[in-house]
Amino acid sequence: MKITNPMVFQPTCLNDFVIGDKGTSDTLRLILDGTIPFPNGGKTGILLYGPVGTGKSALLKHLPLFLEHRLNPEAIESYMKIVTCRHATTSQQLRDSMRGAELVPFGVNYHYFVLDELDQLPSAIQADLKVIMEHKQSVFVMATNHIERINAAILSRCHVLAFEPAPAEMWLPMATKFLADNGVSGIPDDALLSVIERCNGDARNITHMLNDTVAKWPATTASQPQSAPPSPVVPVLTQDSLIIG
Protein backbone atom coordinates (compact mmCIF):
# COMPACT_ATOMS: atom_id res chain seq x y z
CA MET A 1 0.00 0.00 0.00
CA LYS A 2 1.29 3.45 -0.87
CA ILE A 3 2.40 5.58 2.08
CA THR A 4 0.16 8.65 1.90
CA ASN A 5 1.52 10.34 5.02
CA PRO A 6 5.23 9.51 5.31
CA MET A 7 6.76 9.92 8.74
CA VAL A 8 8.31 13.37 8.45
CA PHE A 9 9.53 14.53 11.84
CA GLN A 10 8.58 18.18 12.32
CA PRO A 11 8.61 18.80 16.08
CA THR A 12 7.35 22.07 17.50
CA CYS A 13 8.07 21.46 21.18
CA LEU A 14 9.94 19.13 23.52
CA ASN A 15 6.87 16.91 23.95
CA ASP A 16 7.19 15.85 20.31
CA PHE A 17 10.37 13.93 21.18
CA VAL A 18 10.43 10.45 22.68
CA ILE A 19 12.92 10.74 25.55
CA GLY A 20 13.57 7.57 27.50
CA ASP A 21 15.13 9.10 30.62
CA LYS A 22 12.64 10.94 32.86
CA GLY A 23 15.42 12.84 34.62
CA THR A 24 16.61 14.19 31.27
CA SER A 25 13.15 15.20 30.08
CA ASP A 26 12.38 16.84 33.44
CA THR A 27 15.61 18.85 33.41
CA LEU A 28 15.07 19.99 29.82
CA ARG A 29 11.51 21.10 30.62
CA LEU A 30 12.71 23.07 33.65
CA ILE A 31 15.37 24.77 31.51
CA LEU A 32 12.93 25.54 28.72
CA ASP A 33 10.26 26.97 31.03
CA GLY A 34 12.85 29.13 32.81
CA THR A 35 12.66 27.37 36.18
CA ILE A 36 16.34 26.45 35.85
CA PRO A 37 18.24 29.59 34.74
CA PHE A 38 20.37 28.88 31.68
CA PRO A 39 23.03 29.83 30.84
CA ASN A 40 23.94 30.50 34.44
CA GLY A 41 26.60 29.84 37.05
CA GLY A 42 29.27 29.03 34.51
CA LYS A 43 27.13 26.44 32.71
CA THR A 44 26.70 27.46 29.08
CA GLY A 45 26.23 24.01 27.56
CA ILE A 46 23.76 21.15 27.32
CA LEU A 47 25.41 17.81 26.58
CA LEU A 48 23.33 14.77 25.61
CA TYR A 49 25.02 11.39 25.80
CA GLY A 50 23.88 7.89 24.97
CA PRO A 51 23.84 5.14 22.34
CA VAL A 52 23.46 5.65 18.60
CA GLY A 53 19.91 6.10 17.30
CA THR A 54 18.20 7.47 20.40
CA GLY A 55 17.35 10.85 18.86
CA LYS A 56 20.13 13.03 20.28
CA SER A 57 21.04 14.59 16.93
CA ALA A 58 17.42 15.35 16.06
CA LEU A 59 16.88 17.14 19.36
CA LEU A 60 20.14 19.09 19.05
CA LYS A 61 18.94 20.80 15.87
CA HIS A 62 15.75 22.01 17.55
CA LEU A 63 17.02 22.96 21.00
CA PRO A 64 18.34 26.40 19.93
CA LEU A 65 14.88 27.56 18.83
CA PHE A 66 13.24 26.00 21.89
CA LEU A 67 15.75 27.85 24.07
CA GLU A 68 15.21 31.12 22.24
CA HIS A 69 11.45 30.79 22.76
CA ARG A 70 11.98 31.09 26.52
CA LEU A 71 12.89 34.74 26.13
CA ASN A 72 11.10 35.50 22.88
CA PRO A 73 7.95 33.41 22.32
CA GLU A 74 7.52 35.01 18.89
CA ALA A 75 10.92 33.84 17.64
CA ILE A 76 10.75 31.88 14.40
CA GLU A 77 14.47 31.27 14.13
CA SER A 78 17.64 31.36 16.19
CA TYR A 79 21.24 32.16 15.40
CA MET A 80 22.43 28.56 15.09
CA LYS A 81 25.81 27.43 13.83
CA ILE A 82 26.43 23.71 13.29
CA VAL A 83 30.04 22.75 13.99
CA THR A 84 31.25 19.53 12.34
CA CYS A 85 33.54 18.12 15.01
CA ARG A 86 35.35 15.63 12.81
CA HIS A 87 36.53 18.48 10.57
CA ALA A 88 37.88 20.64 13.40
CA THR A 89 41.28 19.00 13.68
CA THR A 90 43.23 22.13 14.67
CA SER A 91 42.66 24.93 17.16
CA GLN A 92 42.40 27.43 14.31
CA GLN A 93 39.72 25.39 12.54
CA LEU A 94 37.68 25.25 15.73
CA ARG A 95 38.00 29.00 16.31
CA ASP A 96 37.09 29.70 12.68
CA SER A 97 33.98 27.53 12.88
CA MET A 98 32.87 29.29 16.08
CA ARG A 99 33.79 32.82 15.08
CA GLY A 100 31.53 35.40 16.67
CA ALA A 101 30.96 33.53 19.92
CA GLU A 102 32.32 36.50 21.84
CA LEU A 103 30.10 39.07 20.08
CA VAL A 104 26.73 40.37 21.23
CA PRO A 105 24.12 38.70 18.97
CA PHE A 106 21.81 40.86 16.88
CA GLY A 107 18.07 40.17 16.91
CA VAL A 108 18.30 37.10 19.16
CA ASN A 109 19.30 36.56 22.77
CA TYR A 110 22.26 34.21 22.24
CA HIS A 111 24.52 32.65 19.67
CA TYR A 112 23.78 28.91 19.56
CA PHE A 113 26.50 26.44 18.60
CA VAL A 114 25.52 22.84 17.82
CA LEU A 115 28.25 20.21 18.15
CA ASP A 116 27.25 16.63 17.38
CA GLU A 117 29.67 13.73 17.90
CA LEU A 118 31.66 15.89 20.31
CA ASP A 119 33.97 12.97 21.11
CA GLN A 120 35.47 13.33 17.62
CA LEU A 121 37.20 16.53 18.71
CA PRO A 122 40.81 15.68 19.67
CA SER A 123 41.53 16.18 23.36
CA ALA A 124 43.77 19.19 22.69
CA ILE A 125 41.00 20.87 20.69
CA GLN A 126 38.49 20.12 23.44
CA ALA A 127 40.68 22.23 25.72
CA ASP A 128 40.21 25.14 23.30
CA LEU A 129 36.45 24.61 23.31
CA LYS A 130 36.49 24.92 27.09
CA VAL A 131 37.84 28.45 26.71
CA ILE A 132 35.28 29.39 24.03
CA MET A 133 32.49 28.20 26.33
CA GLU A 134 33.37 31.04 28.72
CA HIS A 135 31.67 33.56 26.40
CA LYS A 136 28.43 34.65 28.05
CA GLN A 137 26.77 35.55 24.75
CA SER A 138 26.80 31.96 23.52
CA VAL A 139 25.05 28.68 24.28
CA PHE A 140 26.45 25.28 23.31
CA VAL A 141 24.22 22.26 22.63
CA MET A 142 26.20 19.07 22.12
CA ALA A 143 25.92 15.30 21.89
CA THR A 144 28.21 12.31 22.15
CA ASN A 145 28.05 8.53 22.06
CA HIS A 146 31.16 8.34 24.26
CA ILE A 147 30.89 10.47 27.39
CA GLU A 148 34.15 9.00 28.68
CA ARG A 149 36.07 10.79 25.90
CA ILE A 150 34.91 14.28 26.85
CA ASN A 151 37.17 16.75 28.66
CA ALA A 152 36.21 17.10 32.34
CA ALA A 153 36.25 20.90 32.07
CA ILE A 154 33.65 20.75 29.28
CA LEU A 155 31.48 18.44 31.38
CA SER A 156 31.71 20.91 34.25
CA ARG A 157 30.36 23.67 32.00
CA CYS A 158 27.35 21.62 30.86
CA HIS A 159 24.10 20.17 32.01
CA VAL A 160 25.07 16.56 31.26
CA LEU A 161 21.95 14.56 30.37
CA ALA A 162 21.59 10.85 29.64
CA PHE A 163 19.77 9.95 26.42
CA GLU A 164 19.03 6.26 26.70
CA PRO A 165 16.72 4.22 24.43
CA ALA A 166 13.08 4.84 25.23
CA PRO A 167 10.94 1.82 26.17
CA ALA A 168 8.52 0.57 23.54
CA GLU A 169 5.52 1.88 25.51
CA MET A 170 6.72 5.45 24.97
CA TRP A 171 6.82 4.93 21.20
CA LEU A 172 3.37 3.33 21.00
CA PRO A 173 1.22 6.52 20.71
CA MET A 174 3.36 7.92 17.89
CA ALA A 175 3.47 4.56 16.09
CA THR A 176 -0.29 4.02 16.39
CA LYS A 177 -1.05 7.52 15.08
CA PHE A 178 1.29 7.13 12.11
CA LEU A 179 -0.27 3.80 11.14
CA ALA A 180 -3.79 5.20 11.51
CA ASP A 181 -2.90 8.25 9.38
CA ASN A 182 -1.96 5.80 6.63
CA GLY A 183 -5.07 3.65 6.88
CA VAL A 184 -3.58 0.86 8.97
CA SER A 185 -5.64 -0.09 12.01
CA GLY A 186 -6.52 -3.13 14.04
CA ILE A 187 -2.98 -4.19 14.93
CA PRO A 188 -3.03 -5.30 18.58
CA ASP A 189 -0.92 -3.14 20.86
CA ASP A 190 1.00 -6.13 22.18
CA ALA A 191 2.04 -7.15 18.65
CA LEU A 192 3.16 -3.61 17.81
CA LEU A 193 4.98 -3.26 21.13
CA SER A 194 6.83 -6.51 20.54
CA VAL A 195 8.12 -5.28 17.18
CA ILE A 196 9.12 -1.88 18.57
CA GLU A 197 11.06 -3.65 21.32
CA ARG A 198 13.07 -5.51 18.69
CA CYS A 199 14.26 -2.12 17.39
CA ASN A 200 16.06 -1.58 20.72
CA GLY A 201 14.99 2.04 20.98
CA ASP A 202 16.64 3.02 17.69
CA ALA A 203 14.46 5.80 16.23
CA ARG A 204 15.69 5.15 12.68
CA ASN A 205 14.80 1.46 12.86
CA ILE A 206 11.39 2.22 14.37
CA THR A 207 10.63 4.71 11.60
CA HIS A 208 11.75 2.21 8.95
CA MET A 209 9.64 -0.53 10.51
CA LEU A 210 6.52 1.65 10.48
CA ASN A 211 7.04 2.77 6.88
CA ASP A 212 7.64 -0.83 5.83
CA THR A 213 4.52 -2.00 7.65
CA VAL A 214 2.37 0.53 5.77
CA ALA A 215 3.97 -0.33 2.43
CA LYS A 216 3.24 -4.05 2.88
CA TRP A 217 -0.21 -3.70 4.43
CA PRO A 218 -2.96 -5.19 2.20
CA ALA A 219 -4.71 -2.45 0.25
CA THR A 220 -8.08 -4.13 0.82
CA THR A 221 -7.65 -3.74 4.57
CA ALA A 222 -6.92 -0.03 4.25
CA SER A 223 -9.96 0.54 2.04
CA GLN A 224 -12.44 -0.88 4.57
CA PRO A 225 -14.62 1.68 6.39
CA GLN A 226 -13.45 2.34 9.93
CA SER A 227 -16.71 0.95 11.26
CA ALA A 228 -16.21 -2.36 9.48
CA PRO A 229 -15.01 -5.36 11.50
CA PRO A 230 -11.29 -6.06 11.29
CA SER A 231 -9.98 -8.02 8.37
CA PRO A 232 -9.42 -11.71 9.17
CA VAL A 233 -5.69 -11.12 8.90
CA VAL A 234 -5.65 -8.73 11.86
CA PRO A 235 -6.44 -11.10 14.75
CA VAL A 236 -3.58 -13.39 13.81
CA LEU A 237 -1.09 -10.58 13.23
CA THR A 238 2.04 -11.02 15.34
CA GLN A 239 5.44 -9.40 15.43
CA ASP A 240 6.57 -11.84 12.75
CA SER A 241 3.98 -10.34 10.40
CA LEU A 242 5.64 -6.92 10.65
CA ILE A 243 8.93 -6.04 9.05
CA ILE A 244 11.86 -4.39 10.76
CA GLY A 245 14.22 -4.54 7.80
N, C-alpha and C positions, 0 to 999 in steps of 0.2 A: 504494500500500500504506500502511496506517495506521502511523504511527510509534508503536511500543509503548514505546520507551525514549527519550524526547526528550533531547537533549543539554542537561542541566542541570549547570552547572559548580559542583561542590561540593568544592573543593580542601581537603585536610587538611594538606598540607605543600608546601614549595617545589618538590619534584619533580613536583607535579601541574601546574605551569605550563610552558608552552613558551617558553623564553627563548633568543633567537637569539644573544646575545653571551656567549661563554664567560667572558670577564673579569667581566661583570656577575653571572652565576650563581655563579661561584667566590667573588666578594667577598660576595655575599649569604649563601652557605653558611657562610663563615668568620665572618660576623657572627652568624648564627643559632646556630652551634655554640659560640660564645664565644671562638673563636680570636682574632678581632679584637674588642677591647673596644669596646663601644658602649652608650650615649654615652660619649665619652672624648676628652680632649685638645681640648676646645672644639667638637668635632663632635657635634651633637645631631640632625642631620637625615640623611635618605636621600632623594636627589632622582633620580628616573628621568626620562630625556628620550629622545625619539624620535618617529617619525611616528605619526599617528593609526592606531588599530586594532591596535596591537601587544600589547595586554594590560596596559598600565601601570595603568590605572584599576582593573582587576580585582585586580591584585596589591596595590595600595595598600590596599584594604579588608581584606585578610587579613594584611598585614605586622604590624599591631599585636599580634594574637594570636600569630603566630609568634614575635615578639620577646619577648612576655611568657612564652612557653613556655621560653625559655632559662633563666629564673630560677625559674619555677614550672611544672614539667611537667604539673601537675594543673589548670592554669588552663583554664577553659571560656569565659572572656570577658576582655576588656580594657577599660580606660577609654578609649574612642575617641570623639573629637569630629570630625565632618566639617565642614570650613569651606568654604563656597561662595565661591570667590575673586571671582567676578564681582559678588557682592552686597556685598563689603566695599570700598566706595568711599571711606570716610573712615577716619581713624585710630581714631575712637571705635568704629565698626562692627567693625573688626578686633579691637580689644581686647575688645569685648563678646563676640564669637564665640569668643574664646580665653580667656575668664575662667577663672581657676583654675590657669593654667599655673604660677604661682609657688607654689602650695600643695603640701604633701606629700600624695600620693594615699593613699586609704584602700582597703586590700584588694588593691591591685595595686602593681607596682613603679614604674610611671611613668604620667603622663598621656600619651596618644597623640593627636596632632593630624594629621588627614589633609587635605591641601590639593591637590586636583586642579586642573589648568589654572592653575598658579601664575602663568604669564605674564599672566593677566588682572588681577592685582593692579597698580594704578598704581605707578609707580616710587617715589613718595613713601611709599606704604603699605608697599612692600617694605622700606623703611628702618626702619619701625616693627616689622616682623616680625623683622628682624635683632636688635633689642633683646629681643624676646620669646624668641627662641631661646637667649638666655643662661641661661634658667631651667634648672637642673640636674635638676628633677623631671619634665621633659617631653621627649618625643621627637616629632620632626616627620617625617612621611613624605609626600613630595610628588612631583608629576609635572608635566611641561610638554612641549608640542610645539615650544616655541621657547626653547631654552636661551640664545640670544643676548639675550633680553629679561629675564634674571634678574640681580638685583643681585649684584655681585661678592662682597659681604660675606656674602650668603646662601650662595653657592656655596662660600665658604671654610668655612662651618660645616656642610657636608654631605659625605657620600660621594656623589659625582656619578657616576651609572651610566648608560651607554648602553643603550637598549632598542630595538634595531633589529629589523626583521622577521626571523622565524626561517625558515631554509630549509625547503623542502617536506619533506625527509627527516625533520626533527624532528617534523613534524605527522603523519607516516604511522602510527606506532603508535596514536595516539589516534583517528585517522580510521578505521583498520581495525577497531579494537575497537568503535567506535560502530556502524559498519555491520553487523558481526557480531552485535552485541546486538539489532539490528533485523531479523535474518534475511537480510541482504544479504551474499553471499560470492561469491568467484570473480572479482572485479574484479582484473585484473592490477595489480601495484604501479606499473608504469610509467605506466599510464593514470591511476591515481589521483594519482600524483605530478604528472603534467602538469597536471591540473585544479587541484590545490592551488597550484601555481606561478602559475597565472593569477590567483589571489586576492592575490598580492603580499604575503603574510604578514599580511593583515588577518584577525584572528581572527573578526570578525563575519561576513565573507564566507565564510570556511571553514566556520563553523558552519551558515550558511544553505545553502551548497552541499551539505553532508552531509544536512541535513534534507530538502532538495529531492530528493536522490538517492533516499533511502528512500521518500519519498512517491510517486515516479514509477517505482519498481522494480516489475516485474511480480509480481503476487501469486502466480502459479504457480511462479515461481522461488523465492520465499521459502518456499513450502510443501513443497519437495522435501526429502527426508531429507539430512542432511549427507553421508552416504556415497554419495549418488547422483552421477553424473557431472554436470558443469556444464551448465546450459541452453545450447542452441545460441547464444543471444544473447551469452553471456559472452565467448567467444573473439574476437568482433569488436567488443567494447566499446572505445571510444576516448574521449578527453577530450570529443569532440563529443557523445557519448551522455550525458554528465553535465551537469547544469545548475548554473551559478553564480548566475544571477539578477541 
